[in-house]
Amino acid sequence: MASEHYDVLVIGSGPGGATTAARVAETGKRVLMLERGDFLPRERDNWDSQAVFGEGKYTADETFYDLHDRPFRPELHYCVGGNSKVYGAALLRLLPADFGEIKHPAGVAPAWPLNYADMEPYYARAEHLFWVHGKHGEDPFAGASSKDYKYPPVEHEPRIQELSAGLEKLGLHPFHLPLGVQLAQDANGQATADSRCIRCDRIDGFPCPLGAKADAEWAVIRPALAAHPNLSLMTRTTVERLLPDAGGRSVTGVAVTLPDGSPGIFTADIVVLSAGAILSAALLLKSATDEHPHGLANSSDLVGRNYMRHNNLALIAFSREPNPTVFQKTLALNDFSGPGEHWQYPMGCIQMLGKSDDWQLKGAAPRGLGWAPSAPYSEVAKHSIDFWLTSEDIPLADSMVTVRPDGRIKLALQPRNNVEGLTRLRRTFQAMLGKLGMVESAFVRSLYLHKAFDAAATAHQAGTARFGTDARASVLDVRCKAHDLDNLYVVDSSFMPSVGAVNPTLTIIANALRVGDHIAERIGTTQ
Ligand SMILES: Cc1cc2nc3c(=O)[nH]c(=O)nc-3n(C[C@H](O)[C@H](O)[C@H](O)COP(=O)(O)OP(=O)(O)OC[C@H]3O[C@@H](n4cnc5c(N)ncnc54)[C@H](O)[C@@H]3O)c2cc1C
């Protein structure tokens, strides 16, 4: 059986794993990243709605089971870069209040063991690492920033500029959505010849064949592999179990299935788990031994519990005039993210989405599209304006990942909690549409919501191995090392005790830099 020793092993090449691996590789120590998927092909289908959404061409061929043991296909992507290959690259910081306890009518989103100021320097580094374009200071609800973004915001096209002005007239505070794209611009905001991003309408859900989206492959893995010969990546290599030592206090390495289907073992001084919040929890549970009968790192019985994934809505509204915008995803709004005059509790965040095309509309539209019953979808699409509404969900101990006796994963999502915030956000926003040059009817774009199988919407998964100071009430310590083990770290979104109401990835990257710094200090540098 193949076996090789490294200083640090990293499981998973998504934003969490890739960022930690790249940071730790700066020490000169031998680092190996293990990824079950391959490089995603760069091909015409990358931008084809039918292939991406209709056939799920890049979605993992995976089956999970829901609360009632019904099979479903989760929204996961097994490839170099992980789910960031298809993400929307909206890279927002959590708000300062998100680090404290937040009261919702359905319960409490617990406080983190560190605060915004602790995380701020890592957010600033994460924004530079993932090419974020934006403007600090525009959003009055955001926390202070120690550094400007490296790149100016992606400018609004005229219809979105109009929308921004309309929102301001209503007394709101729209800001440029921070976006991870490779967009070189001249002083007039025009893309220059060396820009990879062509500001097309294919961003949410689509891989970018131009390498113009700041996914983990293009922003981190490719540059890090080129810069550090001590960093290696093995693709098509699935980690099956973590291997604890005889005393059960540390991990010696991992058992894998190699690309040719044969078993292998890699050993390491330090193991970093970043397979995504669902699969990291499942790996810990699958690695049970006599010393760890309920799974590795699970003396708290919290591994797999408190699964969160946000309450989300993709809302398609319709502009009275045609909306010729191509790159629509440039605006966001945090006015409803805290308690206020609209409601005594937080509702959530509103952002633009990439523009729906006729194929997507056809899949999402209710029968007899109210406002334009006979118009062909290509005509209807010319009027659509797409929004993404997110409100916080609350960690529940029995919303959880478990491994069934047949080895399959069960994702027991309890009926959605805290939906009142999202319902109110939708109503509040929909009531404004008329004043913003839109018709007041809107409908939900089902592509992200998996109407048939709610549990399949795993894009913002988090919380299954929360960090904290009390080993009885958390799985990881404040540095994201397992309380129970001396050399196992978890750096995907599993560590989050609560998720706020913004997309999670910038926080995953910032935290991965924080943990990466700690590991680098722990192992020292090669002379
Ligand atoms: C359609 C879509 C749109 C999104 N848009 C946004 C957005 O605009 N902004 C935002 O912040 N977030 C967005 N997200 C969420 C974002 O993609 C995730 O937050 C992010 O990718 C999580 O990073 P990660 O490193 O924790 O895990 P992942 O990206 O899930 O990476 C985990 C990696 O581990 C690998 N792996 C799993 N198990 C094993 C194993 N046993 N052995 C070896 N390798 C393994 C997987 O193949 C994968 O590559 C979106 C997600 C989707 C699906």
The ligand as an SDF file (V2000), in Angstrom:
LIG
                    3D

 53 58  0  0  0  0  0  0  0  0999 V2000
  -24.0370   27.9860   -6.8600 C   0  0  0  0  0  0  0  0  0  0  0  0
  -23.2560   28.4990   -5.6870 C   0  0  0  0  0  0  0  0  0  0  0  0
  -23.0830   29.8700   -5.5430 C   0  0  0  0  0  0  0  0  0  0  0  0
  -22.3730   30.3640   -4.4540 C   0  0  0  0  0  0  0  0  0  0  0  0
  -22.1380   31.7040   -4.3750 N   0  0  0  0  0  0  0  0  0  0  0  0
  -21.4200   32.1980   -3.3390 C   0  0  0  0  0  0  0  0  0  0  0  0
  -21.0990   33.5800   -3.2790 C   0  0  0  0  0  0  0  0  0  0  0  0
  -21.4240   34.3730   -4.1750 O   0  0  0  0  0  0  0  0  0  0  0  0
  -20.3970   34.0210   -2.2030 N   0  0  0  0  0  0  0  0  0  0  0  0
  -19.9960   33.1850   -1.2090 C   0  0  0  0  0  0  0  0  0  0  0  0
  -19.4020   33.6550   -0.2290 O   0  0  0  0  0  0  0  0  0  0  0  0
  -20.2560   31.8510   -1.2660 N   0  0  0  0  0  0  0  0  0  0  0  0
  -20.9380   31.3420   -2.3120 C   0  0  0  0  0  0  0  0  0  0  0  0
  -21.1660   29.9870   -2.3830 N   0  0  0  0  0  0  0  0  0  0  0  0
  -20.6370   29.1190   -1.3130 C   0  0  0  0  0  0  0  0  0  0  0  0
  -19.1520   28.7790   -1.5220 C   0  0  0  0  0  0  0  0  0  0  0  0
  -18.9750   28.0900   -2.7170 O   0  0  0  0  0  0  0  0  0  0  0  0
  -18.6540   27.9700   -0.3380 C   0  0  0  0  0  0  0  0  0  0  0  0
  -18.8390   28.7460    0.8350 O   0  0  0  0  0  0  0  0  0  0  0  0
  -17.1720   27.6350   -0.4110 C   0  0  0  0  0  0  0  0  0  0  0  0
  -16.8410   26.9850   -1.5960 O   0  0  0  0  0  0  0  0  0  0  0  0
  -16.8090   26.7410    0.7810 C   0  0  0  0  0  0  0  0  0  0  0  0
  -15.4300   26.5020    0.7700 O   0  0  0  0  0  0  0  0  0  0  0  0
  -14.8080   25.2550    1.5620 P   0  0  0  0  0  0  0  0  0  0  0  0
  -13.3510   25.2500    1.3150 O   0  0  0  0  0  0  0  0  0  0  0  0
  -15.2830   25.3090    2.9580 O   0  0  0  0  0  0  0  0  0  0  0  0
  -15.5020   23.9660    0.9530 O   0  0  0  0  0  0  0  0  0  0  0  0
  -15.7800   23.4260   -0.5830 P   0  0  0  0  0  0  0  0  0  0  0  0
  -15.6900   24.5630   -1.5020 O   0  0  0  0  0  0  0  0  0  0  0  0
  -17.0150   22.6780   -0.4210 O   0  0  0  0  0  0  0  0  0  0  0  0
  -14.5510   22.4960   -0.8160 O   0  0  0  0  0  0  0  0  0  0  0  0
  -14.4420   21.2140   -0.2520 C   0  0  0  0  0  0  0  0  0  0  0  0
  -13.5170   20.3790   -1.1350 C   0  0  0  0  0  0  0  0  0  0  0  0
  -13.2270   19.1420   -0.4730 O   0  0  0  0  0  0  0  0  0  0  0  0
  -13.2580   18.0930   -1.4240 C   0  0  0  0  0  0  0  0  0  0  0  0
  -13.5380   16.8580   -0.6890 N   0  0  0  0  0  0  0  0  0  0  0  0
  -14.6880   16.5300   -0.0530 C   0  0  0  0  0  0  0  0  0  0  0  0
  -14.5630   15.3350    0.5440 N   0  0  0  0  0  0  0  0  0  0  0  0
  -13.3200   14.8940    0.2760 C   0  0  0  0  0  0  0  0  0  0  0  0
  -12.6170   13.7040    0.6080 C   0  0  0  0  0  0  0  0  0  0  0  0
  -13.1750   12.7460    1.3670 N   0  0  0  0  0  0  0  0  0  0  0  0
  -11.3480   13.5470    0.1370 N   0  0  0  0  0  0  0  0  0  0  0  0
  -10.7600   14.5200   -0.6210 C   0  0  0  0  0  0  0  0  0  0  0  0
  -11.3970   15.6580   -0.9600 N   0  0  0  0  0  0  0  0  0  0  0  0
  -12.6540   15.8480   -0.5090 C   0  0  0  0  0  0  0  0  0  0  0  0
  -14.3680   18.4940   -2.3830 C   0  0  0  0  0  0  0  0  0  0  0  0
  -14.2510   17.8390   -3.6300 O   0  0  0  0  0  0  0  0  0  0  0  0
  -14.1380   20.0060   -2.4840 C   0  0  0  0  0  0  0  0  0  0  0  0
  -13.2220   20.3260   -3.5080 O   0  0  0  0  0  0  0  0  0  0  0  0
  -21.8490   29.4630   -3.4740 C   0  0  0  0  0  0  0  0  0  0  0  0
  -22.0160   28.0790   -3.6450 C   0  0  0  0  0  0  0  0  0  0  0  0
  -22.7030   27.6020   -4.7360 C   0  0  0  0  0  0  0  0  0  0  0  0
  -22.8510   26.0980   -4.8890 C   0  0  0  0  0  0  0  0  0  0  0  0
  1  2  1  0
  2  3  1  0
  2 52  2  0
  3  4  2  0
  4  5  1  0
  4 50  1  0
  5  6  2  0
  6  7  1  0
  6 13  1  0
  7  8  2  0
  7  9  1  0
  9 10  1  0
 10 11  2  0
 10 12  1  0
 12 13  2  0
 13 14  1  0
 14 15  1  0
 14 50  1  0
 15 16  1  0
 16 17  1  0
 16 18  1  0
 18 19  1  0
 18 20  1  0
 20 21  1  0
 20 22  1  0
 22 23  1  0
 23 24  1  0
 24 25  2  0
 24 26  1  0
 24 27  1  0
 27 28  1  0
 28 29  2  0
 28 30  1  0
 28 31  1  0
 31 32  1  0
 32 33  1  0
 33 34  1  0
 33 48  1  0
 34 35  1  0
 35 36  1  0
 35 46  1  0
 36 37  1  0
 36 45  1  0
 37 38  2  0
 38 39  1  0
 39 40  1  0
 39 45  2  0
 40 41  1  0
 40 42  2  0
 42 43  1  0
 43 44  2  0
 44 45  1  0
 46 47  1  0
 46 48  1  0
 48 49  1  0
 50 51  2  0
 51 52  1  0
 52 53  1  0
M  END
$$$$
